[in-house]
Amino acid sequence: MSPLAKIPNAHWSSAISPLWIMYVRYQDLETETLAEAHGRLGPVVRLGPSDVSIDDIEHVKTVYTSFNRTKWYSIFDNYGVACMFSAIPAKEHALRKRMVSHVYTKTFIQTSPAVASQARAILQDRLLPTLIGSTAADQEPHGIEVFSLFLATSMDFITAHVYGLEGGTNFLRKTEYRDHWLQIYLARFGALFLRQELPGLTWILTKCGITPYSHEVTRATNELADWNLTMFNKTGARLANHPDFQDNQLLIKSRDVMTRKEFRPDSDDSFTWGRPEDKPTVMLSLLSAMDREQVAHRADKALRVKVFRQPILTAQSELFDHIIAGQETTANTLAFLTWRLSVHQEVQDILRAELLSLQKSEDGSFDSFFPDAKTLDSLPVLNAVIMETLRLHAPFEGPQPRQTPDNGCHIGPYKLPGGVRIAALAYTLHRNTSVFPDPEIWDYTRWIDSDEEAKKARNRQFWAFGSGGRMCIGIHFAMHEIKAVIAMIYSRFRTHIADDSAMKPDADT
């Protein structure tokens, strides 16, 4: 009998059966179900023989500081190889993270000429004309579907950071392809449950020639993979022609692969640093770091086995993951934030006054109004409305599984054996009434009061980007992007609700 089974029923919930929780996961109702269970049963709930849910910040610190991820994350492998996000051992993850983490730091984001130029080009040359066009008197119907709009904005931001503005997307202008891309992206969700919750069965069926999900999922997955490869190859071809990178062994290998696949650069397609916005910051960081590790023959064993066995695929997988992770989450936050501000017109007025208090451009107009990242980061109301939106609509509100160490552990008064799936979720952490009174009310002022103890408690409980070594690497890039977009919009426009029938939050999908 396992130590789990020895725990008295009075202190350990077995009220949720394994089959029921599997059904709940299939129906995308897990988050709401766990919230109800924790409210009824306490901070530690047993979901099955080896499945536990936690809702206590002290337990979160224990689990997310050192516990490894589970194979649940292998669905985020791209091209058949792992990336930083899907890597299971903590050491391997840390080594991968080291290669690109510096280009996502707050200091880098706020001082990089490339990041600043990309933001200005995307917002002023692409997003602003779209918004102005929507206000025309002859525009019918009035209003913009904001999720698609912000998906385009976020995609242009993240692909510019990864591949440079020239090498990235232009979803804000190419609306037809953007809509097609969104359709194939959403089609992939049809395979999530089977591949994450029943990977063994999925593997067996596939080996037997049985596809357990629709062929549309496979077609969509392949098309998205090819889409990323095209950007990778074109940017790689430009980099390989740049004199500073002609000795990069990974680029040489990549160029050979590109040539075989007929991704040959045009004669005038050589890469230059003429425009800072065209710098492929993340790709440069990753390839340069991988090249240094490989050439110096000092790569850790975890990297030699997992990274340098298939270095080109590994680089492609890593950059693809950054793009996928960096678009939908930010688009969701921007959509919910503009919705909340449109509902709360009085808050919109306060935010607008804060933005307009900044120094105007030299001609006295706001046509070229574009505060730098540090200035935007200092605005208390702007920060507060974002934090409150992330609290109620975290980018990922559902459980984020980890696995107990082989020798087991203690969670509160309970002894758990090794190999137990254990997870916390932002949805319940952000609704703790002792930290967030009236938690279902969107109240930005809770983030700007002067009570230092309350502030510490809120920041400690805030889990929109995770915590520990696996905390979201893109937190500062995402916050920079959200602040720049919101500042650009509300310094120039008012927003009102045309139709919010689709704004019911979906905590799991």
PLY file of the C-alpha trace (Angstrom):
ply
format ascii 1.0
element vertex 509
property float x
property float y
property float z
element edge 508
property int vertex1
property int vertex2
end_header
0.00 0.00 0.00
1.46 3.37 -1.02
1.94 6.18 1.50
-0.85 8.00 -0.28
-3.29 5.25 0.53
-2.30 5.29 4.20
-3.44 8.88 4.67
-6.75 8.95 6.56
-9.75 9.90 4.48
-10.52 12.68 6.94
-7.41 14.48 5.78
-7.19 13.35 2.19
-9.80 13.70 -0.50
-10.60 10.74 -2.71
-13.89 12.32 -3.75
-12.77 12.84 -7.36
-12.40 9.53 -9.20
-9.64 9.02 -11.80
-12.17 8.28 -14.55
-14.15 11.38 -13.68
-11.11 13.69 -13.75
-10.08 12.18 -17.11
-13.55 12.92 -18.46
-13.33 16.44 -17.05
-10.00 16.96 -18.81
-11.46 15.69 -22.05
-14.32 18.17 -21.73
-11.93 21.08 -20.95
-13.55 21.59 -17.56
-10.61 20.75 -15.31
-9.87 24.24 -14.05
-13.41 24.97 -12.88
-13.72 21.48 -11.41
-10.49 21.81 -9.42
-11.48 25.26 -8.17
-14.71 23.80 -6.79
-12.87 20.83 -5.28
-10.28 22.99 -3.50
-12.99 25.27 -2.17
-14.76 22.25 -0.71
-11.84 20.02 0.32
-8.84 22.23 1.05
-5.42 23.02 -0.43
-4.39 19.42 -1.26
-6.75 17.24 -3.28
-6.06 13.72 -4.47
-7.42 13.18 -7.99
-6.28 9.61 -8.48
-3.73 7.01 -7.35
-0.83 9.17 -8.61
-2.43 12.54 -9.29
-2.57 15.49 -6.87
-3.73 19.10 -7.11
-2.42 21.82 -4.78
-3.64 25.32 -3.95
-1.24 26.81 -1.44
1.61 29.17 -2.25
3.98 27.39 0.16
3.33 24.09 -1.59
3.84 25.87 -4.92
7.29 27.03 -3.78
8.21 23.47 -2.86
7.00 21.92 -6.11
8.02 24.53 -8.67
11.47 25.19 -7.26
12.95 21.76 -7.91
10.46 19.18 -9.21
10.89 18.03 -12.82
8.27 18.32 -15.49
6.40 15.28 -16.78
6.02 13.78 -20.25
2.80 15.79 -20.45
4.97 18.55 -21.96
6.34 16.39 -24.78
3.51 17.63 -26.98
5.55 20.83 -27.27
8.41 18.99 -29.00
8.71 20.30 -32.55
10.15 18.40 -35.52
10.44 15.39 -33.25
12.98 16.98 -30.88
12.69 18.75 -27.55
12.93 22.47 -26.94
13.61 24.40 -23.74
9.94 24.38 -22.74
9.46 20.63 -23.20
12.82 19.52 -21.77
12.10 17.43 -18.69
15.31 17.38 -16.55
15.90 20.65 -14.72
19.61 20.74 -15.61
18.95 20.31 -19.31
16.34 23.06 -19.19
18.77 25.41 -17.42
21.49 24.78 -20.01
19.10 25.46 -22.87
17.74 28.57 -21.16
21.24 29.97 -20.73
21.61 30.22 -24.50
18.80 32.72 -25.02
17.80 34.13 -21.64
19.80 37.37 -21.92
17.76 38.62 -24.92
14.59 38.34 -22.81
15.82 40.21 -19.75
14.14 43.44 -18.75
17.32 45.44 -19.26
17.82 44.06 -22.76
14.19 44.64 -23.78
14.27 48.24 -22.56
17.61 49.15 -24.15
17.75 47.16 -27.40
17.60 49.40 -30.52
16.18 46.42 -32.45
13.30 45.89 -30.00
12.45 49.60 -29.96
12.57 49.92 -33.75
10.44 46.80 -34.22
7.80 48.09 -31.81
7.64 51.45 -33.53
7.37 49.92 -36.99
4.68 47.42 -36.01
2.54 49.84 -34.03
2.86 53.02 -36.06
3.15 51.61 -39.57
0.82 48.61 -39.24
-1.55 48.69 -36.25
-2.27 52.43 -36.15
-3.44 52.68 -39.81
-5.72 49.68 -39.21
-7.32 51.35 -36.20
-7.68 54.69 -37.96
-9.32 52.96 -40.92
-11.88 51.33 -38.64
-13.12 54.75 -37.49
-13.97 55.98 -40.98
-17.57 57.16 -41.40
-18.19 54.76 -44.29
-16.73 51.78 -42.41
-19.40 49.09 -41.98
-19.80 47.40 -39.67
-18.12 49.60 -37.10
-15.78 47.85 -34.72
-12.88 45.41 -34.91
-12.71 41.78 -33.82
-9.92 42.31 -31.34
-8.61 38.80 -30.74
-7.67 38.35 -34.39
-6.23 41.87 -34.45
-4.12 41.30 -31.35
-3.07 37.85 -32.54
-1.67 39.59 -35.62
0.05 42.24 -33.50
1.58 39.67 -31.13
2.72 37.46 -33.99
4.42 40.37 -35.74
6.13 41.31 -32.45
7.49 37.86 -31.58
8.57 36.86 -35.10
10.36 40.21 -35.43
12.24 39.52 -32.19
13.12 36.00 -33.37
13.75 36.51 -37.10
13.89 40.29 -37.52
11.16 42.50 -38.96
12.10 41.60 -42.53
12.23 37.89 -41.76
9.08 37.76 -39.62
5.36 37.94 -40.34
3.16 40.79 -41.46
-0.13 39.49 -40.11
-1.50 42.97 -39.46
-1.57 43.69 -43.19
-2.06 40.19 -44.56
-5.43 39.53 -42.96
-6.47 36.72 -45.31
-3.41 34.61 -44.53
-3.70 35.51 -40.83
-7.24 34.11 -40.76
-6.05 30.96 -42.52
-3.17 30.59 -40.06
-5.53 30.91 -37.11
-7.77 28.18 -38.54
-4.94 25.69 -38.90
-3.52 26.67 -35.51
-6.83 25.97 -33.78
-7.20 22.69 -35.72
-4.22 21.29 -33.80
-6.16 21.40 -30.54
-8.11 18.35 -31.70
-5.18 16.12 -30.69
-4.18 17.72 -27.40
-6.13 15.51 -25.01
-5.02 12.19 -26.50
-1.39 13.16 -26.90
-1.09 14.67 -23.42
-3.29 12.46 -21.27
-3.07 9.13 -23.16
0.32 9.24 -24.90
0.90 5.49 -24.65
-2.42 4.61 -26.28
-1.87 7.27 -28.94
1.57 5.84 -29.74
0.27 2.26 -29.99
-2.61 3.25 -32.26
-0.30 5.26 -34.49
2.15 2.36 -34.78
-0.77 0.14 -35.79
-1.66 2.54 -38.58
-4.66 3.99 -36.77
-4.87 7.77 -36.51
-6.70 8.51 -33.23
-7.56 12.06 -34.35
-8.60 13.68 -37.59
-6.22 13.97 -40.53
-6.86 17.70 -40.44
-4.76 17.84 -37.26
-1.80 16.24 -39.05
-2.16 18.51 -42.07
-2.36 21.60 -39.86
0.68 20.52 -37.81
2.75 19.94 -40.94
1.74 23.25 -42.49
2.66 25.19 -39.36
6.00 23.38 -39.17
6.77 24.27 -42.80
5.72 27.88 -42.18
8.30 28.22 -39.41
10.97 26.47 -41.49
10.50 28.98 -44.28
11.21 31.89 -41.92
14.13 30.04 -40.33
15.70 29.14 -43.66
15.35 32.57 -45.23
16.78 34.30 -42.19
19.54 31.70 -41.93
20.46 32.26 -45.57
20.88 35.98 -44.97
22.92 35.38 -41.83
25.16 32.87 -43.56
26.13 35.55 -46.08
27.04 38.08 -43.39
30.83 38.33 -42.85
30.46 38.20 -39.06
28.85 34.76 -39.21
30.53 32.96 -42.10
32.48 30.81 -39.63
29.42 29.78 -37.62
29.43 25.99 -38.00
25.74 25.63 -37.36
24.92 28.19 -40.06
27.22 26.39 -42.48
25.40 23.13 -41.82
22.06 24.90 -41.99
23.02 26.52 -45.30
23.93 23.10 -46.72
20.53 21.76 -45.69
18.81 24.83 -47.15
20.62 24.33 -50.45
19.51 20.72 -50.64
15.95 21.86 -49.96
16.33 24.64 -52.58
15.95 27.49 -50.09
18.62 29.46 -51.95
18.95 33.16 -51.15
18.37 35.65 -53.93
21.41 37.52 -55.21
20.33 40.70 -53.40
19.23 38.91 -50.23
22.47 39.28 -48.26
21.90 40.28 -44.66
22.95 43.72 -43.47
22.61 45.63 -40.23
21.31 48.67 -42.09
18.04 48.70 -40.15
18.10 47.72 -36.48
14.57 46.32 -36.75
15.80 43.63 -39.17
18.16 42.09 -36.61
17.03 38.50 -35.81
17.88 38.86 -32.14
16.77 35.50 -30.72
18.00 33.43 -33.67
21.39 35.13 -33.46
21.63 34.50 -29.74
20.70 30.84 -30.04
22.93 29.98 -33.02
25.90 31.89 -31.62
25.57 30.18 -28.22
25.21 26.74 -29.80
28.23 27.38 -32.00
30.36 28.46 -29.03
29.34 25.38 -27.07
30.02 23.01 -29.95
33.28 24.49 -31.21
34.77 24.75 -27.73
33.94 21.07 -27.08
32.77 22.01 -23.62
29.08 21.29 -23.97
27.56 19.50 -21.03
26.62 15.89 -21.61
22.93 16.80 -21.50
23.49 19.19 -24.40
25.70 16.81 -26.37
23.04 14.13 -26.21
19.89 16.24 -26.58
21.01 19.29 -28.57
24.06 18.58 -30.70
22.90 15.23 -31.98
20.42 17.15 -34.17
21.51 20.79 -33.81
19.61 22.27 -36.75
16.33 20.61 -35.80
16.91 21.65 -32.19
17.36 25.29 -33.22
14.25 25.15 -35.41
12.24 23.53 -32.63
13.38 26.12 -30.09
12.54 29.14 -32.23
9.20 27.66 -33.29
8.30 27.25 -29.62
9.16 30.88 -28.86
6.83 32.00 -31.65
3.90 29.80 -30.67
4.28 30.68 -26.97
4.65 34.37 -27.65
1.56 35.08 -29.71
-1.66 33.55 -28.36
-0.96 34.28 -24.68
-0.28 37.97 -25.32
-3.19 38.26 -27.74
-5.53 36.84 -25.08
-4.31 39.33 -22.49
-4.69 42.29 -24.85
-8.20 41.19 -25.84
-9.34 40.82 -22.24
-7.68 44.09 -21.23
-9.37 46.16 -23.94
-12.64 44.45 -23.04
-12.26 45.34 -19.36
-11.31 48.92 -20.20
-14.30 49.19 -22.54
-16.61 47.95 -19.80
-15.06 50.30 -17.23
-15.07 53.61 -19.07
-14.09 55.50 -15.93
-10.85 53.49 -15.69
-10.21 54.10 -19.36
-10.42 57.84 -18.66
-7.91 57.56 -15.79
-5.50 55.54 -17.94
-5.83 57.96 -20.83
-5.08 60.92 -18.53
-1.95 59.15 -17.28
-0.76 58.53 -20.84
-1.52 62.07 -22.01
0.40 63.51 -19.07
3.61 62.38 -20.73
5.53 64.90 -22.77
4.06 65.53 -26.21
6.05 65.45 -29.42
7.74 68.65 -30.49
4.87 69.79 -32.73
2.44 69.50 -29.83
0.48 66.60 -31.31
0.26 62.93 -30.43
0.59 61.70 -34.00
4.11 60.48 -33.29
3.52 59.79 -29.58
5.64 56.79 -28.67
7.12 56.72 -25.14
10.16 54.54 -24.58
9.92 51.27 -22.69
11.36 52.61 -19.43
8.86 55.47 -19.37
5.93 53.12 -19.92
7.23 50.81 -17.23
7.00 53.63 -14.69
3.27 54.30 -15.15
1.31 52.95 -12.14
-2.18 52.85 -13.68
-0.96 51.17 -16.88
0.83 48.54 -14.82
-2.15 48.05 -12.50
-4.75 47.43 -15.23
-2.43 44.88 -16.83
-1.73 43.08 -13.56
-5.41 42.89 -12.66
-6.26 41.54 -16.10
-3.53 38.92 -15.83
-4.87 37.98 -12.40
-8.38 37.28 -13.68
-7.33 36.06 -17.14
-3.90 34.50 -16.78
-2.34 33.37 -20.09
-2.57 29.78 -18.85
-4.94 29.30 -15.95
-5.02 25.52 -15.85
-2.80 22.99 -14.02
0.92 22.95 -14.83
2.04 19.40 -13.97
5.25 18.42 -12.21
6.41 15.06 -10.89
7.46 14.24 -7.34
11.11 13.13 -6.99
11.95 9.43 -6.99
12.47 9.32 -3.23
9.14 11.03 -2.55
8.44 14.24 -0.65
6.26 15.92 1.93
3.51 18.32 0.92
2.20 19.81 4.11
1.31 16.91 6.43
1.22 14.39 3.57
3.93 11.98 2.46
3.87 11.48 -1.31
5.82 8.73 -3.08
7.94 9.34 -6.16
6.43 9.64 -9.62
3.21 11.38 -8.55
1.79 13.98 -10.91
1.30 17.18 -8.90
0.11 20.54 -10.15
-1.03 24.00 -9.11
-3.12 26.38 -11.20
-3.13 30.16 -11.49
-6.94 30.22 -11.57
-7.28 29.23 -7.91
-4.15 30.99 -6.66
-5.46 34.26 -8.11
-8.78 33.87 -6.34
-7.49 33.46 -2.80
-9.84 35.68 -0.81
-7.32 36.38 1.93
-5.00 38.00 -0.61
-7.52 39.22 -3.18
-10.78 40.30 -1.49
-13.79 40.02 -3.82
-11.61 38.07 -6.24
-14.09 37.96 -9.14
-14.27 41.76 -9.32
-11.86 43.43 -11.76
-10.34 46.14 -9.55
-7.08 47.67 -10.76
-6.70 49.74 -7.57
-5.71 46.66 -5.59
-2.29 46.92 -7.32
-1.55 50.54 -6.46
-2.36 50.90 -2.75
0.40 51.87 -0.32
0.14 48.88 2.04
3.55 47.21 1.67
2.52 43.96 3.38
-0.53 43.61 1.14
1.65 44.37 -1.89
4.15 41.66 -0.93
1.33 39.15 -0.44
-0.19 39.95 -3.85
3.12 39.69 -5.68
3.86 36.43 -3.90
0.49 34.98 -4.85
0.62 36.23 -8.46
1.35 33.29 -10.75
0.43 34.40 -14.28
3.93 33.57 -15.53
4.71 30.67 -13.22
7.62 30.65 -10.77
11.02 29.11 -10.14
13.57 28.19 -12.78
10.80 27.33 -15.23
9.13 30.71 -14.94
8.13 32.07 -18.35
11.27 33.36 -20.07
9.22 35.86 -22.08
7.62 37.74 -19.17
9.47 41.02 -19.80
8.98 40.85 -23.56
5.26 40.22 -23.08
4.86 43.08 -20.59
6.79 45.43 -22.88
4.56 44.50 -25.80
1.30 44.82 -23.86
2.27 48.21 -22.44
3.36 49.55 -25.83
0.16 48.39 -27.55
-2.16 49.73 -24.84
-0.28 53.05 -24.66
-0.46 53.48 -28.43
-4.20 52.77 -28.49
-5.44 54.71 -25.46
-3.32 57.78 -26.10
-5.25 58.15 -29.38
-8.60 56.37 -29.14
-11.52 55.47 -26.95
-12.84 51.92 -27.09
-16.42 50.78 -26.68
-18.02 47.36 -26.88
-19.60 46.51 -30.21
-20.18 42.84 -29.36
-18.73 40.90 -26.43
-20.76 37.71 -26.81
-17.54 35.75 -27.36
-15.74 37.12 -24.31
-16.70 34.38 -21.88
-13.37 33.32 -20.38
-12.28 29.75 -21.16
-9.91 28.79 -18.40
-8.61 25.57 -19.97
-8.21 26.05 -23.70
0 1
1 2
2 3
3 4
4 5
5 6
6 7
7 8
8 9
9 10
10 11
11 12
12 13
13 14
14 15
15 16
16 17
17 18
18 19
19 20
20 21
21 22
22 23
23 24
24 25
25 26
26 27
27 28
28 29
29 30
30 31
31 32
32 33
33 34
34 35
35 36
36 37
37 38
38 39
39 40
40 41
41 42
42 43
43 44
44 45
45 46
46 47
47 48
48 49
49 50
50 51
51 52
52 53
53 54
54 55
55 56
56 57
57 58
58 59
59 60
60 61
61 62
62 63
63 64
64 65
65 66
66 67
67 68
68 69
69 70
70 71
71 72
72 73
73 74
74 75
75 76
76 77
77 78
78 79
79 80
80 81
81 82
82 83
83 84
84 85
85 86
86 87
87 88
88 89
89 90
90 91
91 92
92 93
93 94
94 95
95 96
96 97
97 98
98 99
99 100
100 101
101 102
102 103
103 104
104 105
105 106
106 107
107 108
108 109
109 110
110 111
111 112
112 113
113 114
114 115
115 116
116 117
117 118
118 119
119 120
120 121
121 122
122 123
123 124
124 125
125 126
126 127
127 128
128 129
129 130
130 131
131 132
132 133
133 134
134 135
135 136
136 137
137 138
138 139
139 140
140 141
141 142
142 143
143 144
144 145
145 146
146 147
147 148
148 149
149 150
150 151
151 152
152 153
153 154
154 155
155 156
156 157
157 158
158 159
159 160
160 161
161 162
162 163
163 164
164 165
165 166
166 167
167 168
168 169
169 170
170 171
171 172
172 173
173 174
174 175
175 176
176 177
177 178
178 179
179 180
180 181
181 182
182 183
183 184
184 185
185 186
186 187
187 188
188 189
189 190
190 191
191 192
192 193
193 194
194 195
195 196
196 197
197 198
198 199
199 200
200 201
201 202
202 203
203 204
204 205
205 206
206 207
207 208
208 209
209 210
210 211
211 212
212 213
213 214
214 215
215 216
216 217
217 218
218 219
219 220
220 221
221 222
222 223
223 224
224 225
225 226
226 227
227 228
228 229
229 230
230 231
231 232
232 233
233 234
234 235
235 236
236 237
237 238
238 239
239 240
240 241
241 242
242 243
243 244
244 245
245 246
246 247
247 248
248 249
249 250
250 251
251 252
252 253
253 254
254 255
255 256
256 257
257 258
258 259
259 260
260 261
261 262
262 263
263 264
264 265
265 266
266 267
267 268
268 269
269 270
270 271
271 272
272 273
273 274
274 275
275 276
276 277
277 278
278 279
279 280
280 281
281 282
282 283
283 284
284 285
285 286
286 287
287 288
288 289
289 290
290 291
291 292
292 293
293 294
294 295
295 296
296 297
297 298
298 299
299 300
300 301
301 302
302 303
303 304
304 305
305 306
306 307
307 308
308 309
309 310
310 311
311 312
312 313
313 314
314 315
315 316
316 317
317 318
318 319
319 320
320 321
321 322
322 323
323 324
324 325
325 326
326 327
327 328
328 329
329 330
330 331
331 332
332 333
333 334
334 335
335 336
336 337
337 338
338 339
339 340
340 341
341 342
342 343
343 344
344 345
345 346
346 347
347 348
348 349
349 350
350 351
351 352
352 353
353 354
354 355
355 356
356 357
357 358
358 359
359 360
360 361
361 362
362 363
363 364
364 365
365 366
366 367
367 368
368 369
369 370
370 371
371 372
372 373
373 374
374 375
375 376
376 377
377 378
378 379
379 380
380 381
381 382
382 383
383 384
384 385
385 386
386 387
387 388
388 389
389 390
390 391
391 392
392 393
393 394
394 395
395 396
396 397
397 398
398 399
399 400
400 401
401 402
402 403
403 404
404 405
405 406
406 407
407 408
408 409
409 410
410 411
411 412
412 413
413 414
414 415
415 416
416 417
417 418
418 419
419 420
420 421
421 422
422 423
423 424
424 425
425 426
426 427
427 428
428 429
429 430
430 431
431 432
432 433
433 434
434 435
435 436
436 437
437 438
438 439
439 440
440 441
441 442
442 443
443 444
444 445
445 446
446 447
447 448
448 449
449 450
450 451
451 452
452 453
453 454
454 455
455 456
456 457
457 458
458 459
459 460
460 461
461 462
462 463
463 464
464 465
465 466
466 467
467 468
468 469
469 470
470 471
471 472
472 473
473 474
474 475
475 476
476 477
477 478
478 479
479 480
480 481
481 482
482 483
483 484
484 485
485 486
486 487
487 488
488 489
489 490
490 491
491 492
492 493
493 494
494 495
495 496
496 497
497 498
498 499
499 500
500 501
501 502
502 503
503 504
504 505
505 506
506 507
507 508
